[in-house]
Amino acid sequence: MAAPEAWRARSCWFCEVAAATTMEATSREAAPAKSSASGPSAPPALFELCGRAVSAHMGVLESGVWALPGPILQSILPLLNIYYLERIEETALKKGLSTQAIWRRLWDELMKTRPSSLESVTCWRAKFMEAFFSHVLRGTIDVSSDKRLCDQRFSPLLHSSRHVRQLTICNMLQGATELVAEPNRRVLETLASSLHTLKFRHLLFSDVAAQQSLRQLLHQLIHHGAVSQVSLYSWPVPESALFILILTMSAGFWQPGPGSLPCRLCGEASRGRAPSRDEGSLLLGSRRPRRDAAERCAAALMATRRKSEVKQMPRAAPTTRVTRRSTQESLTIGGTDSKFYLPATSYEASGTKQPSSAPAAASSASSSTSSKRAPASSASQPKPLKRFKRAAGKKGPRTRQGSGAESEDLYDFVFIVAGEKEDGEEMEIGEVACRALDGSDPSCLGLPALEASQRFRSISTLELFTVPLSTEAALTLCHLLSSWVSLESLTLSYNGLGSNIFRLLDSLRALSGQAGCRLRALHLSDLFSPLPILELTRAIVRALPLLRVLSIRVDHPSQRDNPAVPENAGPPGHIIGDEEIPENCLEQLEMGFPRGAQPAPLLCSVLKASGSLQQLSLDSATFASPQDFGLVLQTLKEYNLSLKRLSFHDMNLADCQSEVLFLLKNLTLQEITFSFCRLFEKCPAQFLPEMVAAMKGNSTLKGLRLPGNRLGNAGLLALADVFSEDSSSSLCQLDISSNCIKPDGLLEFAKRLERWGRGAFGHLRLFQNWLDQDAVTAREAIRRLRATCHVVSDSWDSTQAFADYVSTM
């Protein structure tokens, strides 16, 4: 009896609140009604007036409202502002009530945008609050303009921050300064635990203050937070300092800017336990000591100094040349805004290779020598030099020669450089640095002061979309990638890499050799490539044998971007030719080809080495002959037994009908896609029955996608035989979009399925067909089809496809 009594008590309480506010609310509502030109309107219901009164006094009545019975609470929910509606969510769920419809209506009325058709919204509350946070942060919404958004008892940013999973920073870094301000400290702390994805869109040039705010923001969200993905979109003219700042912070490097306050979280962490060896190696990439690229460049520079020292050729000490210096002095590469220090180390030049213990020996030798040469002050304060530049008249490309081309140790390069110069000749610092960059380590020019930086957690997903990479930016990226072991997914889309692709391959090879490398997905696309796409693919799978997903697309091949690479030869460290590829772990391979015939043997070599391949997609691939296409399919049959999904898009397979039949009969696939492949362009009356017969005998195929192949009504009716009683096919997904199918043909297809008593077979996609020519027949056909499958269609204007219609007449 306790429950009914509580019900009655809460209902009486609600009525008391109603009685106390009815007279005042009725007078307010009735006054404008009397003066209305359109005549008197019905006064609001008593229940609605009570609900408005309760929602206006939620600060006092909140606990009582939470205890109301479900039917009463359901009527009050639409009257609450977004803050109390969000707070009451858990209570409403316990009472069996849903607020999703209310949040969807709020989205439509306040955000005034329609979600993408590709987006599946699972929680409208979270979506609304995340968008509300972004609008308030950027100042694009006025919370005082709507009573549902305004409540003096709540902070809009703080209340919505726990729902933010993805944050976008645009233009002039709006919002970064506000988030790091002291009044929003709790907001930033909440974001650090809730935010997973940080996006930058359409960035413009920013001032020093904005960059300093961004530095603190990234430190809190990445190094002390949960952000695991950073994405940059549409940055036509990247600002080098800002781009390098985002990259280095994403990679886990942290160095407070000038005049910045110490990090409170760093202080708390330092008072706790020290980072373990495993945590420290998470970013560095190896649990063994590894010479930093800057130090290796310094080794090359100091070798030339030692060369002149051994030859006893004392010279003046200009600031831009390598001469006699104290071993405690440091060298600086880069400008004043972004520079890093190279600890100068002396080595004995000789004609033999330095043993692997050379770094430690050189370090100890440098320490003992410096105590005799330099005062203590010079050891603690590194002395920056001027920016490094190439020697005049020596801007041409350089290539490495001899057996040392693939050496992983720059000490080999040190002695090569020392031996190349004649006695008494002096190399400029820029020339030495550039030679070091042309070697196996694409590292050091223009990098920030990483050696003195602290190291924290780093992100696992990096995406760069339409962000042109200068040489400095590409070198920075490659340097960071070579030891970024926490990185799991990398996307480089239309970045204008050009010949920097070789440095990228070098860094990926170095990363693959690191203990604990986690990179498993690489997405690479660009307008041009100095390497043919198949050669580039071979180089990638050789460099990253543990890669699981590889997506690569090149629109226009061009050798102009890499004039230094001779024909039939790659840069040092890359093998171009017919050498076999070691076995890899590739499971998904997607390739978008430029125009021109592709050599089938090179593609087959990649497929042979990918025994674990489960999904293959070829876009715009062209082969010299149908026999080459058949060679690819034969390779798939023999070497890729785990292949489940095969997709061909925008390929002319009109002359490859026998190869398609071979594919359907011999490969145990679960899904095949022929998208805009002109499959039925030639001899459809002969090919269609053969194709249907092959599919009827295929018991493993579950999905067939045939969009854009000019199937027509006749082809659709022939395809219906796949579902006949004598068929062993298990096909359950069929896509016949963009195939010039008319309503009468679709209706006959539905009747045949009914006649054969075929059960529900899954999904049928009918986008962009001629169903608008007879709407009544089309509706009847779809009604019949929905008894056997899930139909997805659209209202498409078929007059746009007149050319396709003529081709099927």
C-alpha positions in Angstrom: 0.0 0.0 0.0 3.0 2.3 0.3 3.4 2.8 -3.4 -0.3 4.0 -4.1 0.0 6.3 -1.1 3.2 7.8 -2.3 1.6 8.2 -5.8 -1.4 10.1 -4.2 0.9 12.2 -2.1 3.0 13.3 -5.1 -0.1 14.0 -7.2 -1.6 16.1 -4.4 1.7 18.0 -4.1 1.6 18.7 -7.8 -2.0 19.9 -7.5 -1.0 22.3 -4.7 1.7 23.8 -6.9 -0.9 24.1 -9.6 -3.5 25.8 -7.4 -0.9 28.3 -6.2 0.0 29.4 -9.8 -3.2 29.0 -11.8 -4.6 32.4 -11.2 -1.5 34.4 -12.0 -0.7 32.2 -15.1 -4.3 32.4 -16.4 -4.3 36.2 -16.1 -1.1 36.4 -18.1 -2.3 34.1 -20.8 -5.8 35.6 -21.0 -4.7 39.3 -21.4 -3.2 39.0 -24.8 -6.0 36.7 -25.9 -8.6 39.5 -25.4 -6.8 42.0 -27.5 -6.0 39.5 -30.2 -7.3 40.5 -33.6 -8.0 36.9 -34.6 -10.5 36.4 -31.8 -10.2 34.7 -28.4 -8.0 31.6 -28.3 -8.4 28.6 -25.9 -6.6 29.2 -22.7 -3.8 26.8 -21.8 -4.8 23.6 -20.0 -4.5 23.6 -16.2 -2.0 20.8 -16.4 0.2 22.8 -18.8 0.1 25.8 -16.6 1.2 23.7 -13.7 4.0 22.3 -15.7 5.3 25.7 -16.7 5.2 26.8 -13.1 7.1 23.8 -11.9 9.7 24.1 -14.6 10.2 27.8 -13.7 10.9 26.9 -10.1 13.0 23.7 -10.6 15.7 25.1 -8.4 13.4 24.6 -5.4 11.2 21.8 -6.7 13.8 19.6 -8.5 13.8 16.7 -5.9 10.1 16.7 -5.8 9.8 16.6 -9.6 12.1 13.6 -9.7 9.8 11.7 -7.4 6.7 12.4 -9.5 4.9 9.4 -11.0 5.8 8.5 -14.6 2.7 9.8 -16.4 2.9 13.2 -14.7 6.7 13.4 -15.2 6.3 12.6 -18.9 4.2 15.7 -19.4 6.6 17.9 -17.6 9.8 16.8 -19.5 9.1 18.9 -22.6 8.7 22.0 -20.5 12.1 21.8 -18.8 15.2 23.7 -20.0 18.1 21.7 -21.4 20.0 21.7 -18.0 17.2 20.1 -16.0 16.2 17.9 -18.9 19.8 16.6 -18.9 19.9 16.1 -15.1 16.6 14.2 -15.0 17.7 11.7 -17.7 18.7 8.9 -15.4 15.4 9.3 -13.3 13.3 9.2 -16.5 15.0 6.0 -17.7 14.3 4.3 -14.4 10.6 5.2 -14.8 10.6 3.8 -18.4 10.5 7.3 -20.1 12.6 8.4 -23.1 13.8 11.9 -23.8 15.1 11.2 -27.3 12.1 12.8 -29.1 12.5 15.9 -27.0 16.2 16.3 -27.8 15.5 15.7 -31.4 12.9 18.5 -31.4 15.3 20.8 -29.7 17.9 20.0 -32.3 15.6 20.8 -35.1 14.4 24.1 -33.5 17.6 25.4 -32.1 20.5 24.0 -34.2 18.5 24.3 -37.5 20.7 21.8 -39.3 20.0 18.3 -40.6 22.4 15.5 -39.7 24.1 13.7 -42.6 22.2 10.8 -44.1 25.3 8.7 -43.5 25.2 9.5 -39.8 23.3 7.2 -37.4 22.4 9.1 -34.3 22.2 6.8 -31.3 21.7 9.5 -28.7 20.2 12.8 -29.5 21.0 14.2 -26.0 24.7 13.7 -26.4 24.6 15.0 -30.0 22.7 18.2 -29.0 24.9 18.9 -25.9 28.1 18.4 -27.9 27.0 20.8 -30.6 25.7 23.2 -28.0 29.1 23.2 -26.3 30.9 24.1 -29.6 28.5 26.9 -30.4 28.8 28.5 -27.0 32.6 28.2 -27.1 32.8 29.9 -30.5 30.1 32.4 -29.7 27.8 31.4 -32.5 24.8 31.0 -30.3 23.2 33.4 -27.8 22.0 31.4 -24.8 19.9 34.4 -23.6 17.9 34.3 -26.7 15.9 31.3 -25.7 14.6 30.4 -22.2 15.3 26.8 -22.8 19.0 27.6 -23.0 19.3 30.2 -20.3 19.5 29.4 -16.6 21.6 31.5 -14.2 22.2 28.5 -12.0 24.2 26.6 -14.6 27.3 27.2 -16.7 26.6 26.2 -20.3 30.1 25.1 -21.0 30.6 23.1 -17.8 27.2 21.4 -18.0 27.6 20.3 -21.6 31.3 19.4 -21.4 30.9 15.9 -20.2 29.1 15.0 -23.4 31.8 16.2 -25.7 33.6 13.4 -27.5 34.7 15.4 -30.5 35.9 19.0 -30.5 36.6 21.1 -33.6 38.9 24.2 -33.5 38.6 26.5 -36.5 40.2 29.5 -38.1 42.1 31.7 -35.6 42.0 29.0 -32.9 38.8 30.4 -31.4 38.0 28.8 -28.1 41.5 27.7 -27.2 42.2 30.9 -25.1 38.8 30.6 -23.3 39.3 27.0 -22.4 42.7 27.5 -20.7 41.5 30.5 -18.8 41.2 30.1 -15.0 37.4 30.4 -14.8 37.1 27.4 -17.1 39.5 25.2 -15.3 36.8 22.7 -14.4 35.5 22.7 -18.0 39.0 21.7 -19.2 39.3 19.0 -16.6 36.0 17.5 -17.7 37.1 17.7 -21.3 40.3 15.9 -20.5 38.3 12.9 -19.4 35.6 12.9 -22.0 37.2 14.1 -25.2 38.5 11.5 -27.6 38.9 13.3 -31.0 40.3 16.8 -31.6 39.9 18.3 -35.1 41.3 21.4 -36.7 39.5 22.9 -39.7 40.4 25.8 -42.0 43.2 27.1 -39.7 44.5 30.6 -40.4 47.6 32.4 -39.2 47.5 32.9 -35.4 49.4 35.1 -33.0 51.8 34.0 -30.3 49.3 34.3 -27.5 46.8 32.0 -29.3 49.6 29.5 -30.0 50.6 29.5 -26.3 46.9 28.9 -25.3 46.8 26.0 -27.8 50.0 24.6 -26.4 48.5 24.5 -22.9 45.2 23.1 -24.3 46.9 20.2 -26.1 49.1 19.5 -23.1 46.0 19.1 -20.9 43.8 17.2 -23.4 46.5 14.9 -24.9 49.3 14.5 -22.3 47.0 14.5 -19.2 43.7 13.6 -21.0 42.1 10.9 -23.1 42.4 12.4 -26.6 43.5 9.6 -28.9 42.9 11.1 -32.4 44.0 14.4 -34.0 42.7 15.4 -37.4 43.6 18.4 -39.6 41.4 19.4 -42.5 41.7 21.9 -45.3 44.7 24.0 -44.4 45.8 25.4 -47.8 48.8 27.4 -46.4 49.9 25.8 -43.2 51.8 28.0 -40.7 55.0 26.1 -40.0 55.3 27.0 -36.3 51.6 26.1 -35.6 51.7 22.9 -37.6 54.9 21.7 -35.9 53.4 22.6 -32.5 50.4 20.4 -33.2 52.5 17.5 -34.4 55.0 17.5 -31.6 52.3 17.9 -28.9 50.4 15.0 -30.5 53.5 12.9 -30.5 53.8 13.5 -26.7 56.5 16.1 -26.5 56.0 19.0 -24.1 58.1 22.1 -23.5 56.4 25.0 -21.8 56.4 28.2 -23.8 58.1 31.4 -22.7 56.4 33.0 -19.8 53.9 30.2 -19.3 52.9 29.0 -15.9 54.0 25.6 -14.6 51.5 22.8 -15.2 49.7 21.9 -12.1 49.1 18.3 -13.2 52.8 17.8 -14.0 53.6 19.0 -10.5 51.2 16.5 -9.0 52.6 13.7 -11.2 56.2 14.6 -10.1 55.2 14.2 -6.5 53.8 10.8 -7.2 55.5 7.8 -8.7 58.0 8.2 -11.5 57.1 7.0 -14.9 58.0 3.4 -15.6 60.5 2.4 -18.2 57.7 1.0 -20.4 55.8 4.3 -20.2 58.8 6.3 -21.1 59.5 4.0 -24.1 55.9 4.3 -25.3 56.7 7.4 -27.3 60.4 7.0 -27.8 59.7 3.7 -29.6 62.5 1.6 -28.2 63.6 0.3 -24.8 67.2 0.5 -25.8 69.2 3.8 -26.1 68.7 5.4 -29.5 70.7 8.3 -30.7 68.5 11.3 -31.5 68.5 12.4 -35.1 69.7 15.8 -34.0 72.7 14.2 -32.2 73.4 12.1 -35.3 73.4 15.2 -37.5 75.8 16.8 -35.0 78.1 13.8 -35.4 78.2 14.5 -39.1 79.0 18.2 -38.6 81.7 17.6 -36.0 83.4 15.0 -38.2 84.3 17.6 -40.7 85.6 19.8 -37.9 87.7 16.9 -36.6 88.9 16.4 -40.2 90.3 19.9 -40.3 91.6 19.6 -36.8 93.6 16.4 -37.7 95.0 18.1 -40.8 96.1 21.0 -38.6 94.5 23.6 -40.6 93.4 26.3 -38.1 91.0 28.8 -39.5 88.9 31.7 -38.3 85.7 30.9 -36.6 82.8 32.3 -38.6 79.4 31.7 -37.2 78.1 29.7 -40.1 81.0 27.3 -40.7 82.2 24.2 -38.9 85.5 25.0 -37.3 87.3 24.5 -34.0 84.9 24.8 -31.1 84.7 23.7 -27.5 83.0 20.4 -27.3 80.5 21.8 -24.8 79.1 24.3 -27.3 75.8 23.5 -29.0 74.6 24.0 -32.6 71.2 25.3 -33.5 69.3 24.5 -36.6 66.3 26.5 -37.5 65.0 30.0 -36.7 64.6 31.7 -33.4 61.0 30.6 -33.1 61.6 26.9 -33.7 65.1 25.6 -33.0 66.7 22.6 -31.4 70.1 22.1 -29.9 72.7 19.7 -31.2 75.2 18.6 -28.6 78.5 18.9 -30.3 80.6 15.7 -29.9 84.1 15.1 -31.2 85.2 11.9 -32.9 88.4 10.6 -34.2 88.2 10.5 -38.0 89.5 7.3 -39.6 88.9 5.2 -42.6 87.2 2.4 -40.8 83.7 2.0 -39.6 82.9 3.0 -36.0 81.8 0.1 -33.8 78.3 0.0 -32.3 79.6 1.3 -29.0 80.8 4.5 -30.5 78.0 6.7 -29.1 78.8 5.8 -25.5 82.6 6.1 -26.1 82.2 9.4 -27.9 80.0 10.8 -25.1 82.5 9.9 -22.4 85.4 11.3 -24.5 83.5 14.5 -25.0 82.8 14.9 -21.3 86.5 14.4 -20.3 87.7 16.8 -23.0 85.2 19.5 -22.1 86.4 19.6 -18.5 89.8 20.7 -19.7 88.7 23.1 -22.4 85.6 24.9 -21.3 84.4 26.6 -18.2 81.5 25.3 -16.2 79.2 28.0 -17.5 79.5 26.9 -21.1 78.4 23.4 -20.2 75.1 24.6 -18.7 74.2 27.2 -21.2 74.2 26.1 -24.9 75.1 28.8 -27.3 72.7 29.0 -30.3 74.2 29.8 -33.7 72.7 31.2 -36.8 70.3 29.5 -39.1 71.9 26.8 -41.2 71.9 27.3 -45.0 73.1 25.4 -48.0 76.3 26.5 -49.6 75.8 28.8 -52.5 75.7 27.0 -55.8 75.2 23.6 -54.2 71.4 23.3 -54.2 71.2 20.4 -56.5 70.0 17.0 -55.4 72.5 14.6 -53.8 72.6 10.9 -54.0 74.5 8.5 -51.8 76.9 6.1 -53.5 78.7 2.9 -52.6 77.8 0.0 -50.3 77.1 2.4 -47.5 73.9 3.6 -49.0 71.6 1.5 -46.8 73.6 1.9 -43.6 71.5 2.4 -40.6 74.4 4.1 -38.7 75.2 7.7 -39.6 78.8 7.1 -38.4 79.4 5.4 -41.7 78.2 8.6 -43.4 80.4 10.7 -41.2 83.6 9.2 -42.6 82.2 9.2 -46.1 81.7 12.9 -45.8 85.1 13.4 -44.3 86.7 11.4 -47.2 84.9 13.2 -50.0 86.4 16.6 -49.3 89.9 17.5 -50.4 92.6 18.5 -47.9 91.9 21.9 -46.5 88.4 22.2 -48.0 85.7 23.1 -45.5 82.0 22.1 -45.7 79.3 24.6 -44.7 77.0 23.6 -42.0 73.9 23.7 -44.2 75.6 21.3 -46.7 76.5 18.8 -44.0 73.0 19.0 -42.5 71.4 18.5 -45.9 73.6 15.5 -46.6 72.6 14.0 -43.3 69.0 14.5 -44.3 69.6 12.8 -47.7 70.8 9.7 -45.8 68.8 7.1 -44.0 67.4 9.4 -41.4 65.0 12.1 -42.6 65.3 14.0 -39.4 66.7 17.2 -38.3 66.1 20.4 -40.3 63.7 22.8 -38.6 62.7 20.7 -35.6 61.8 22.1 -32.3 63.8 21.6 -29.1 62.7 18.0 -28.6 65.9 16.9 -26.8 65.0 19.1 -23.8 61.3 18.3 -23.9 59.4 16.2 -21.5 57.6 13.2 -22.9 54.0 12.2 -22.1 51.3 10.0 -23.6 50.7 10.5 -27.3 47.7 10.0 -29.7 47.1 6.7 -31.6 45.4 8.2 -34.7 46.7 11.0 -36.9 44.9 12.3 -39.9 46.0 15.0 -42.3 43.5 15.9 -45.0 44.4 18.5 -47.7 47.3 19.9 -45.7 50.2 20.7 -48.0 53.4 19.7 -46.4 56.5 21.8 -46.9 59.9 20.3 -46.7 60.3 21.5 -43.1 56.8 20.1 -42.2 57.5 16.8 -44.0 60.9 16.4 -42.2 59.2 17.1 -38.9 56.5 14.5 -39.5 59.0 11.9 -40.6 61.3 12.5 -37.7 58.4 12.1 -35.2 57.0 9.0 -37.1 60.3 7.1 -36.8 59.8 6.6 -33.1 56.0 7.1 -32.7 55.3 3.6 -31.5 51.9 4.4 -30.0 50.5 5.4 -33.4 48.0 2.9 -34.7 46.5 4.6 -37.6 48.0 7.2 -40.0 46.1 9.0 -42.8 47.9 11.3 -45.2 45.4 12.6 -47.8 46.4 15.0 -50.6 49.4 16.5 -48.8 51.6 17.1 -51.8 54.4 14.9 -50.5 56.2 14.6 -53.9 59.8 13.3 -53.3 59.2 13.5 -49.6 57.5 10.1 -50.0 61.0 8.5 -49.8 61.6 10.1 -46.4 58.2 8.9 -45.3 59.1 5.4 -46.3 62.4 5.7 -44.4 60.6 6.8 -41.3 58.0 4.0 -41.5 60.8 1.5 -41.9 62.5 2.9 -38.8 59.2 2.8 -36.9 58.6 -0.8 -37.9 61.9 -1.7 -36.4 61.0 -0.2 -33.0 60.0 -2.5 -30.2 56.3 -2.1 -29.5 55.4 -0.6 -32.9 51.5 -0.5 -33.1 51.0 1.0 -36.6 48.4 -1.2 -38.2 46.5 1.1 -40.6 47.9 3.4 -43.3 45.8 5.5 -45.6 47.7 7.4 -48.3 46.4 9.4 -51.2 47.8 12.2 -53.3 47.5 13.8 -56.7 51.0 12.8 -57.9 53.6 10.2 -56.9 57.3 10.0 -58.0 56.8 6.2 -57.8 54.2 4.2 -59.7 51.5 3.1 -57.4 52.4 -0.6 -57.4 56.0 0.2 -56.7 54.9 2.4 -53.8 52.6 -0.3 -52.5 55.5 -2.8 -52.6 57.7 -0.4 -50.8 55.1 0.2 -48.1 54.4 -3.5 -47.4 58.2 -4.1 -47.2 58.6 -1.3 -44.8 55.6 -2.3 -42.6 55.3 -6.1 -42.7 52.9 -6.0 -39.7 50.4 -3.6 -41.3 46.8 -4.8 -41.4 45.0 -2.1 -43.4 46.5 -0.3 -46.4 44.6 2.2 -48.5 46.5 3.9 -51.2 45.4 6.2 -54.1 47.3 8.2 -56.7 45.4 10.3 -59.2 48.1 11.2 -61.6 51.6 9.6 -61.6 54.4 12.0 -62.3 58.2 11.7 -62.3 58.5 15.4 -62.3 58.2 15.5 -58.6 61.4 13.5 -58.2 63.9 14.3 -60.9 66.8 13.0 -58.9 65.6 9.4 -59.1 66.9 7.6 -62.2 64.8 5.2 -64.1 64.4 1.7 -62.8 66.0 2.8 -59.5 64.8 4.1 -56.2 66.4 6.2 -53.6 68.9 4.7 -51.2 67.4 2.1 -49.0 64.6 1.3 -51.4 64.5 -1.8 -53.7 62.7 -1.3 -57.0 62.4 -4.2 -59.2 61.3 -7.8 -59.2 62.6 -8.8 -55.8 60.2 -10.9 -53.9 58.3 -9.3 -51.0 58.5 -10.9 -47.6 55.3 -12.3 -46.2 53.2 -9.6 -44.5 50.1 -9.5 -42.3 47.9 -7.4 -44.6 44.2 -8.1 -44.2 42.6 -5.2 -46.1 44.1 -3.6 -49.3 42.4 -0.8 -51.2 44.1 0.7 -54.2 42.9 3.6 -56.4 44.9 3.7 -59.7 45.7 6.5 -62.1 45.0 6.2 -65.8 47.2 3.9 -67.7 47.7 0.1 -67.9 49.2 -1.4 -64.7 51.7 -4.3 -64.7 49.8 -7.3 -63.4 53.0 -9.1 -62.2 53.7 -6.3 -59.7 50.2 -6.5 -58.3 50.5 -10.3 -58.2 53.7 -10.1 -56.2 51.9 -8.0 -53.5 49.0 -10.5 -53.4 51.3 -13.5 -53.2 53.0 -12.0 -50.1 49.6 -11.2 -48.5 48.4 -14.6 -47.5 46.1 -13.2 -44.8 44.3 -10.8 -47.1 40.5 -10.8 -46.4 39.4 -7.7 -48.4 40.6 -6.4 -51.7 39.4 -3.3 -53.5 40.7 -2.1 -56.9 39.5 1.3 -58.2 40.0 2.4 -61.8 42.5 -0.4 -62.5 43.4 -0.9 -66.1 45.3 -3.9 -67.4 46.9 -4.4 -70.8 44.8 -7.4 -71.7 42.1 -9.7 -70.2 44.8 -12.2 -69.7 46.5 -9.9 -67.2 43.2 -9.6 -65.3 42.9 -13.3 -65.4 46.4 -13.6 -63.9 45.4 -11.5 -61.0 42.3 -13.7 -60.4 44.4 -16.8 -60.6 46.8 -15.4 -58.0 43.8 -14.7 -55.7 42.7 -18.3 -56.1 46.1 -19.8 -55.3 47.5 -17.5 -52.7 44.6 -15.6 -51.0 42.5 -18.4 -49.6 41.2 -16.2 -46.8 39.8 -13.5 -49.1 36.2 -12.7 -48.2 35.4 -9.5 -50.0 36.4 -8.4 -53.5 35.5 -5.1 -55.0 36.0 -3.6 -58.5 35.0 0.0 -59.2 35.2 2.0 -62.5 36.9 -0.8 -64.4 36.0 -1.8 -68.0 35.2 -5.5 -67.7 33.2 -5.7 -70.9 35.9 -7.9 -72.4 36.6 -9.9 -69.3 33.4 -11.9 -69.1 35.2 -15.3 -69.0 37.4 -14.0 -66.2 34.3 -12.9 -64.2 32.9 -16.4 -64.6 36.1 -17.9 -63.4 35.9 -15.7 -60.3 32.3 -16.7 -59.5 33.1 -20.4 -59.9 36.5 -20.7 -58.3 36.8 -18.2 -55.5 35.0 -18.8 -52.2 34.0 -15.2 -51.5 31.3 -13.8 -49.3 30.8 -10.5 -51.1 31.6 -9.3 -54.6 31.2 -5.8 -56.0 31.2 -4.8 -59.6 30.6 -1.1 -59.5 30.3 0.8 -62.8 32.3 -1.9 -64.6 30.3 -2.1 -67.9 29.7 -5.7 -67.1 26.7 -6.3 -69.4 27.8 -4.0 -72.2 28.6 -6.8 -74.6 26.6 -10.0 -75.4 24.3 -9.8 -72.4 22.0 -12.4 -73.8 24.8 -15.0 -73.7 26.7 -13.8 -70.6 23.8 -13.3 -68.2 22.6 -17.0 -68.2 26.2 -18.2 -67.7 26.7 -15.7 -64.8 23.4 -16.8 -63.2 24.3 -20.5 -63.6 27.7 -19.8 -61.9 26.0 -17.9 -59.0 23.4 -20.7 -58.5 26.2 -23.1 -57.9 28.0 -20.8 -55.5 27.0 -21.5 -51.9 29.4 -19.1 -50.2 28.4 -15.8 -51.8 26.2 -13.8 -49.6 26.4 -10.3 -51.1 26.4 -9.1 -54.8 26.6 -5.5 -55.7 26.1 -4.5 -59.3 25.5 -0.7 -59.3 25.9 1.1 -62.6 26.2 -1.9 -65.0 23.2 -1.2 -67.3 21.4 -4.3 -66.2 17.9 -3.2 -67.3 14.6 -5.0 -66.9 15.8 -8.0 -68.9 18.9 -8.4 -66.9 17.0 -8.1 -63.6 14.5 -10.8 -64.6 17.4 -13.1 -65.6 19.0 -12.4 -62.2 15.8 -13.5 -60.4 16.6 -17.1 -61.4 19.4 -17.0 -58.8 16.6 -17.3 -56.2 14.8 -20.2 -57.8 14.0 -23.5 -56.1 16.9 -25.4 -57.8 19.5 -22.9 -56.7 22.0 -23.6 -54.0 22.9 -19.9 -53.7 22.8 -18.3 -50.2 22.7 -14.7 -51.6 21.1 -12.4 -49.1 22.2 -8.9 -50.2 21.7 -7.5 -53.6 22.5 -4.0 -54.9 21.0 -3.1 -58.3 21.2 0.7 -58.1 21.7 2.8 -61.2 20.8 0.0 -63.6 17.9 1.7 -65.6 15.3 -0.6 -64.0 11.7 0.4 -64.7 8.7 -0.2 -62.4 7.2 -3.0 -64.5 10.4 -5.0 -64.5 10.7 -4.5 -60.7 7.1 -5.7 -60.3 7.8 -8.9 -62.4 10.9 -9.5 -60.3 8.9 -9.3 -57.1 6.2 -11.7 -58.5 8.9 -14.3 -59.4 10.3 -14.2 -55.9 6.8 -14.8 -54.6 6.2 -17.6 -57.0 9.3 -19.4 -56.0 8.4 -19.0 -52.3 11.7 -17.5 -51.5 12.0 -16.5 -47.9 13.3 -13.2 -46.6 16.8 -12.9 -48.2 18.0 -9.7 -46.6 18.6 -6.3 -48.3 17.7 -5.0 -51.7 19.1 -1.6 -52.8 17.3 0.3 -55.6 18.9 3.7 -55.7 18.8 5.8 -58.9 16.5 3.7 -61.0 13.6 4.6 -63.3 10.9 4.0 -60.7 9.5 7.5 -61.1 8.0 6.7 -64.5 5.1 4.8 -62.9 4.8 5.6 -59.3 1.8 3.4 -58.7 3.5 0.3 -60.2 6.7 1.1 -58.3 4.9 1.3 -55.0 3.1 -2.0 -55.7 6.5 -3.7 -56.6 8.1 -2.3 -53.4 5.2 -3.5 -51.3 5.5 -7.0 -52.6 9.3 -7.0 -52.2 9.1 -5.9 -48.6 7.4 -9.2 -47.8 10.6 -11.0 -48.7 13.4 -8.5 -48.0 14.4 -5.0 -46.7 14.1 -2.6 -49.6 16.1 0.7 -49.7 15.1 3.1 -52.4 14.9 6.9 -53.2 12.9 9.4 -55.2 15.3 10.0 -58.0 14.7 12.1 -61.1 15.3 9.6 -63.9 15.4 12.3 -66.7 19.0 12.8 -65.7 20.0 9.4 -67.0 18.8 9.7 -70.6 22.1 8.5 -72.0 22.0 5.3 -70.0 18.4 4.8 -71.1 19.3 5.1 -74.8 22.1 2.6 -74.3 19.7 -0.1 -73.0 17.0 0.4 -75.7 
